Amino acid sequence: MKKIVLLGAGSTAFTLQLVRDLVLIESLGGCTLRLVDIHEGRLNDAKGVAELYKKEIGATLSIETYLDRRKALDGADYVICAVKIGGYGPLEQERKIAEAHGYYRGIGDRVSCYYGGVGAYWQIRFVEEVARDMEELCPNALLIQTSNPVFEATYYASKYTKANAVGVCHGHWGYKGIARVLGLDVEKVTGEVMGFNHCTYLTDFRYEGKDAYPLIDQWIKEKSQEYWAGPEYNKLNSFQNNPDGLSPGAVEAYRLYGLMPIGDAIRSASPWWHHTDIETKRKWYGLNGGFDSEIVWPAYLAQKDVQRDTIQEILKNGTPITEKYPLRRSNEQHIQIIDAMESDRYTRLTLNIMNNGCIPGIPDDVLVEIPAMVSARGIQGIKMPAFPQKLMDNVILPRMSRANNIIEAYRTGDRDLLVLDLMNDHRTRSYEQAKGLIDDLLAQEWNKDAEEHYR
């Protein structure tokens, strides 16, 4: 009778996926799902979605709702954190403020929402608060951290609290998108990625057990130009089915660094000169400029509202939820982790855990995203090969340095570290420009606590 807590259950789309995965796993039958959100209306919607699935398939899942996080955490076995403090509104306003200071599309990892505000303050603070509560109320529970920034927030919790934490993201599945463009049977494809969350690279790519990197090379030589000029690439270049994985930008990064970037790495860690303006982004990422452009990103945010409205209609009209959202497993790994631990079934997943010698050249106490084996013994990282030196020096180590800077700024409250981090941005022309932006962001009403924290 395991107790699983979902923080941020008001994100009904994510709750829907999690419940579907949960009810499909026999070993977790009879467990209790504790839904938590500070918004009572959205919390009730999330419960309604879970109850519909439970009723339609006859699941034995118990569902509880909580507005008080601490009550939900008491005695929990697993805690899934999917909370975005403040939502997207303030983040989009911060993007506009940054653009007014000369930073096109805002600061952070290209898509500024990854950070959850200046210096990732709100997100790291929330995850730390959850971890401290867990130390007291459920010290043996596993924190499954899935709210961005997965890298910095999970890294901080793992290094500076006693909570047992793992970071989870689905970006590593990007190699399957590459396989589809190549025309391969995805069921016969395997891939390994490593790096940091939103900064991962394809270290092993196989088709029917054989090295498939030569197939990428052949496609680039023989078919890439036709594909990039064709309607499929430009039509699909949207939030729904983004082909950035084999875009000119991704291929150029592969040429430069020796490994294919996967998922968001083509935006968060690709060369900055791909992202100077919309026309440049179109050159490297297709007609609409890629997922994080000023064309596609607003459509992505609008789609979230559409999905929320659809769920509202289902709840209001009593439409069978499985008609709109069929009962099938998602690509998310949260429930797979719990299943592997509870059933003691060795399962290979790609997770964010402390390095502990898995990637050569990265300190043991730095969070990395790598393949790992999960079972009742816990989570054990798999040893990986070294990165190509050019990639290590120009992408991996600088990204690690940025994460350390952000965490140290949060840990010490040193505002100068936020300014110094921004001084490394290619768009910064002067110290006064960087300092002015940090001061302006922290002066916003919604950043009052952050303003007091960073001195």
C-alpha positions in Angstrom: 0.0 0.0 0.0 2.6 2.5 -1.1 1.8 6.2 -0.8 2.8 8.3 -3.8 2.6 12.1 -3.6 2.2 14.3 -6.6 3.1 18.0 -5.9 1.7 20.3 -8.6 -1.3 18.0 -9.4 -3.1 21.1 -10.8 -1.2 20.5 -14.0 -3.9 18.2 -15.1 -2.1 17.1 -18.3 0.8 15.7 -16.4 -1.5 14.2 -13.8 -3.4 12.5 -16.6 -0.3 10.9 -17.9 0.9 9.8 -14.5 -2.5 8.3 -13.6 -2.6 6.4 -16.8 0.8 4.9 -16.2 0.0 4.1 -12.6 -3.2 2.2 -13.3 -1.6 0.1 -16.0 1.0 -1.4 -13.7 -0.3 -4.4 -11.8 2.4 -4.3 -9.1 1.2 -0.9 -7.9 -2.4 -1.9 -7.5 -3.9 -0.7 -4.2 -1.4 2.1 -3.8 -2.5 5.6 -2.6 -2.1 8.6 -4.8 -2.0 11.9 -2.9 -2.7 14.9 -5.1 -1.4 18.2 -3.9 -1.9 21.7 -5.2 -2.5 25.2 -3.7 -5.3 25.9 -6.2 -8.4 24.1 -5.0 -10.2 24.3 -8.3 -7.4 22.7 -10.3 -6.8 20.2 -7.5 -10.4 19.1 -7.8 -10.1 18.8 -11.6 -7.0 16.6 -11.2 -8.9 14.4 -8.8 -11.8 14.2 -11.3 -9.5 13.1 -14.0 -8.0 10.4 -11.7 -11.4 9.2 -10.6 -12.6 8.9 -14.2 -9.7 6.6 -15.1 -10.2 4.6 -11.9 -13.9 4.2 -12.6 -13.6 3.3 -16.3 -11.1 0.6 -15.9 -11.9 -0.6 -12.3 -8.6 0.3 -10.8 -8.0 -0.2 -7.1 -6.1 3.0 -6.8 -6.9 5.2 -3.7 -7.0 8.9 -4.4 -6.6 11.7 -1.8 -6.3 15.5 -2.2 -4.4 17.9 -0.1 -4.0 21.7 -0.1 -1.4 21.3 2.7 1.8 19.8 1.4 3.1 18.7 4.8 0.1 16.6 5.5 0.5 14.8 2.2 4.2 14.2 2.8 3.7 12.5 6.2 4.7 8.9 5.8 5.0 9.1 2.0 7.1 6.6 0.0 7.5 8.5 -3.2 7.3 12.3 -3.9 6.9 13.5 -7.5 7.6 17.3 -7.8 6.0 18.9 -10.9 5.5 22.4 -9.5 6.2 25.5 -11.5 6.1 28.4 -9.0 4.0 31.3 -10.4 3.3 29.6 -13.7 4.4 31.1 -17.0 3.1 34.7 -16.6 6.0 36.2 -14.6 8.5 34.3 -16.7 7.2 35.7 -19.9 7.3 39.2 -18.4 10.9 38.6 -17.3 11.7 37.6 -20.9 10.3 41.0 -22.1 12.4 42.8 -19.5 15.5 41.0 -20.6 14.8 41.8 -24.3 14.5 45.5 -23.3 18.0 45.3 -21.9 19.3 43.8 -25.2 18.9 40.0 -24.5 16.9 38.5 -27.4 14.4 35.9 -26.1 15.5 36.4 -22.5 18.3 34.9 -20.4 18.7 31.4 -19.1 18.8 28.2 -21.2 17.3 29.8 -24.3 13.7 29.1 -23.1 13.8 31.0 -19.9 11.1 28.9 -18.2 13.8 26.3 -17.6 15.1 28.4 -14.8 11.9 29.5 -13.1 12.9 33.1 -12.7 16.2 35.0 -12.3 18.8 32.7 -10.9 16.2 29.9 -10.7 15.5 31.3 -7.2 11.8 30.2 -6.9 12.2 26.7 -8.2 15.3 25.9 -6.2 13.8 27.4 -3.0 10.7 25.3 -3.4 12.6 22.0 -4.0 14.7 22.8 -1.0 11.6 23.3 1.1 10.1 20.0 -0.1 13.4 18.2 0.7 13.6 19.7 4.2 10.0 18.6 4.8 10.8 15.1 3.6 13.8 14.9 6.0 11.3 15.4 8.8 8.1 13.7 7.6 9.3 10.9 5.2 13.1 10.5 5.5 13.1 7.2 3.5 11.1 8.5 0.6 12.4 9.1 -2.9 12.1 12.6 -4.3 11.4 12.4 -8.1 12.2 15.9 -9.2 10.7 16.7 -12.6 10.0 20.5 -12.5 12.5 22.7 -14.4 15.3 23.4 -13.9 15.8 19.7 -13.3 19.5 20.1 -13.4 20.1 22.9 -10.8 17.2 22.0 -8.5 17.9 18.3 -8.2 21.6 19.0 -8.0 21.0 21.4 -5.1 18.7 18.9 -3.3 21.2 16.1 -3.8 24.2 18.0 -2.6 22.8 20.2 0.2 20.0 18.2 1.8 19.6 14.7 3.1 16.7 13.9 0.7 17.1 11.0 -1.6 16.5 12.7 -5.0 16.5 11.8 -8.7 15.8 14.1 -11.6 13.5 12.9 -14.4 13.0 14.3 -17.9 11.9 12.9 -21.3 14.3 14.8 -23.5 16.6 11.8 -23.9 14.0 10.2 -26.2 15.1 12.6 -28.9 17.2 9.9 -30.5 13.9 8.2 -31.5 12.9 11.3 -33.5 16.2 11.0 -35.3 15.5 7.4 -36.1 12.1 8.3 -37.5 13.5 10.9 -39.9 16.1 8.3 -41.0 13.2 6.0 -41.8 14.2 3.3 -39.2 11.9 1.1 -37.3 12.0 2.8 -33.9 11.3 -0.5 -32.1 14.7 -1.8 -33.4 16.6 1.3 -32.3 18.5 1.8 -29.1 20.3 4.9 -27.9 22.4 6.1 -25.0 22.7 9.8 -24.0 24.7 11.5 -21.4 25.5 15.0 -20.1 23.4 17.4 -18.1 19.6 17.8 -18.3 18.8 19.8 -21.5 22.5 19.4 -22.4 22.8 15.7 -23.5 24.6 14.0 -26.4 24.1 10.7 -28.2 27.0 8.5 -27.2 25.7 5.2 -28.6 23.1 4.8 -31.4 22.3 1.3 -32.8 19.9 -0.2 -35.2 19.3 -3.9 -35.0 22.3 -4.1 -32.7 24.7 -2.4 -35.2 26.2 1.1 -35.0 23.7 3.5 -36.6 25.9 6.6 -36.6 27.0 5.8 -40.2 23.3 6.0 -41.2 23.2 9.5 -39.8 26.3 10.4 -41.8 24.8 8.9 -44.9 21.5 10.8 -44.5 23.4 14.1 -44.0 25.3 13.5 -47.2 22.5 12.3 -49.4 19.2 13.4 -48.1 19.5 16.3 -45.6 19.2 19.2 -48.1 16.1 17.8 -49.8 14.5 17.2 -46.4 15.3 20.7 -45.1 13.8 22.2 -48.2 10.7 20.0 -48.1 7.2 20.6 -46.6 7.6 17.8 -44.0 10.4 19.5 -42.1 8.9 23.0 -42.2 5.4 21.9 -41.5 6.4 19.8 -38.5 8.6 22.5 -37.0 6.2 23.2 -34.2 5.7 22.3 -30.5 3.6 19.3 -31.5 6.3 17.3 -33.5 9.5 19.2 -33.5 12.1 17.8 -35.9 15.0 19.9 -34.4 16.9 16.7 -33.8 18.1 16.6 -37.4 17.9 20.3 -38.2 20.8 22.2 -39.8 21.6 23.5 -36.3 21.8 20.0 -34.8 23.9 18.7 -37.7 26.3 21.6 -37.5 26.7 21.0 -33.7 27.4 17.3 -34.5 30.1 18.4 -37.0 31.6 20.8 -34.5 31.6 18.6 -31.4 31.6 15.0 -32.7 28.3 13.8 -31.1 24.7 14.5 -32.0 22.9 16.8 -29.5 19.7 15.3 -28.2 16.5 17.0 -27.1 16.9 20.6 -25.9 20.7 20.5 -26.2 20.3 22.1 -29.6 18.9 25.2 -28.0 20.3 25.2 -24.5 23.8 24.2 -25.4 24.2 24.7 -29.1 26.4 27.5 -30.4 25.0 30.9 -29.5 25.3 32.2 -33.0 22.3 30.0 -33.9 20.1 32.2 -31.8 20.9 35.9 -32.5 17.6 36.8 -34.2 14.6 35.1 -35.8 16.1 35.0 -39.3 19.2 33.3 -38.0 17.0 30.8 -36.0 15.1 30.1 -39.2 18.3 29.3 -41.0 19.3 26.7 -38.4 15.9 25.4 -37.2 13.4 25.8 -40.0 10.7 28.1 -41.2 9.3 28.9 -37.7 12.7 29.2 -36.0 12.4 26.2 -33.7 10.6 25.3 -30.6 11.7 28.3 -28.5 11.2 31.0 -31.1 8.8 33.9 -30.8 6.6 32.1 -33.4 6.3 28.7 -31.9 6.7 29.3 -28.1 3.5 31.3 -27.8 1.6 28.5 -29.7 3.0 26.0 -27.2 1.7 28.1 -24.2 -1.7 28.5 -25.9 -1.9 24.8 -26.4 -1.7 24.3 -22.7 -4.9 26.3 -22.3 -6.6 24.3 -25.0 -5.8 21.0 -23.2 -7.0 22.4 -19.9 -10.3 23.4 -21.6 -10.7 19.9 -23.1 -10.3 18.3 -19.7 -12.8 20.7 -18.3 -15.3 19.7 -20.9 -14.8 16.0 -20.2 -15.4 16.6 -16.5 -18.5 18.7 -17.1 -20.1 16.5 -19.7 -19.1 13.1 -18.3 -17.5 12.0 -21.6 -15.5 8.8 -21.1 -12.0 10.0 -20.6 -10.5 7.0 -22.4 -12.2 8.1 -25.6 -10.2 11.4 -25.7 -7.0 10.1 -23.9 -6.7 6.3 -24.6 -5.3 4.1 -21.9 -1.7 3.6 -23.0 1.7 4.0 -21.4 3.5 7.3 -21.7 7.3 7.8 -22.2 7.6 9.3 -18.8 9.8 7.5 -16.3 8.3 8.5 -12.9 6.0 5.4 -12.5 8.6 3.2 -14.1 11.1 4.1 -11.3 8.5 3.2 -8.6 7.6 0.0 -10.4 11.2 -1.1 -10.7 11.8 -0.5 -7.0 8.7 -2.1 -5.7 8.8 -5.2 -8.0 12.6 -5.5 -7.8 12.6 -5.7 -11.6 15.9 -4.4 -13.0 15.0 -1.6 -15.4 17.3 0.6 -17.4 16.3 4.2 -17.5 18.0 7.6 -18.2 18.0 9.6 -15.0 19.7 12.6 -13.4 21.8 11.4 -10.5 25.2 12.3 -8.9 28.0 11.3 -11.2 30.0 9.1 -8.8 32.6 8.2 -11.4 30.2 7.4 -14.3 31.4 10.1 -16.7 35.2 10.6 -16.8 36.3 14.2 -16.2 33.3 15.3 -14.2 33.5 15.4 -10.4 31.6 12.8 -8.4 29.4 15.3 -6.6 27.9 16.9 -9.8 24.5 15.8 -11.1 24.6 14.2 -14.5 22.0 12.7 -16.9 23.0 9.1 -17.7 21.7 5.6 -18.2 21.0 3.9 -14.8 19.8 0.6 -13.5 16.8 0.8 -11.1 15.7 -2.0 -8.8 14.9 -2.6 -5.1 18.6 -1.8 -4.5 18.0 1.7 -5.6 19.4 3.6 -8.6 22.9 2.8 -9.9 24.5 4.8 -12.6 26.2 3.0 -15.6 29.8 3.9 -16.4 30.0 5.9 -19.6 32.8 6.8 -22.1 34.6 10.1 -22.0 33.2 13.0 -24.0 35.2 14.2 -27.1 37.7 16.8 -25.7 36.3 19.5 -27.9 32.8 18.9 -26.6 34.0 18.6 -23.0 35.9 21.9 -23.1 33.4 24.0 -25.1 30.0 22.7 -23.9 30.1 20.4 -20.9 32.5 22.1 -18.5 31.1 25.6 -19.2 27.6 24.3 -18.6 28.7 22.7 -15.3 30.3 26.0 -14.3 27.1 27.8 -14.9 25.1 25.4 -12.8 27.7 25.7 -10.0 27.4 29.5 -10.2 23.6 29.5 -10.0 23.6 27.1 -7.1 26.3 29.0 -5.2 24.5 32.3 -5.8 21.3 30.8 -4.3 23.2 29.1 -1.4 25.0 32.3 -0.4 22.6 35.0 -1.6 25.5 36.7 -3.5 23.9 39.0 -6.2 27.3 39.5 -7.8 27.4 35.9 -8.8 24.2 36.4 -10.9 25.8 39.4 -12.6 29.1 37.5 -13.2 27.1 34.7 -14.7 25.5 37.1 -17.1 28.9 38.6 -18.0 29.6 35.4 -19.8 26.6 35.9 -22.1 27.7 36.9 -25.6 25.0 39.6 -25.7 26.5 41.4 -22.7 28.3 44.6 -23.9 29.1 46.0 -20.5 29.1 45.3 -16.8 26.5 48.0 -16.4 24.2 46.3 -18.8 24.3 43.0 -16.9 24.0 44.6 -13.5 21.1 46.7 -14.7 19.1 43.7 -15.9 19.7 41.7 -12.7 18.6 44.8 -10.7 15.6 45.3 -12.9 14.4 41.7 -12.7 14.8 41.6 -8.9 12.9 44.8 -8.5 9.7 43.3 -9.9 6.9 42.8 -7.5 6.8 39.0 -7.9 10.5 38.9 -7.1 10.3 40.6 -3.7 11.6 37.5 -1.8 14.4 37.1 -4.3 15.3 40.7 -4.0 15.7 40.2 -0.2 17.7 37.0 -0.7 20.2 38.3 -3.2 22.3 41.0 -1.6 
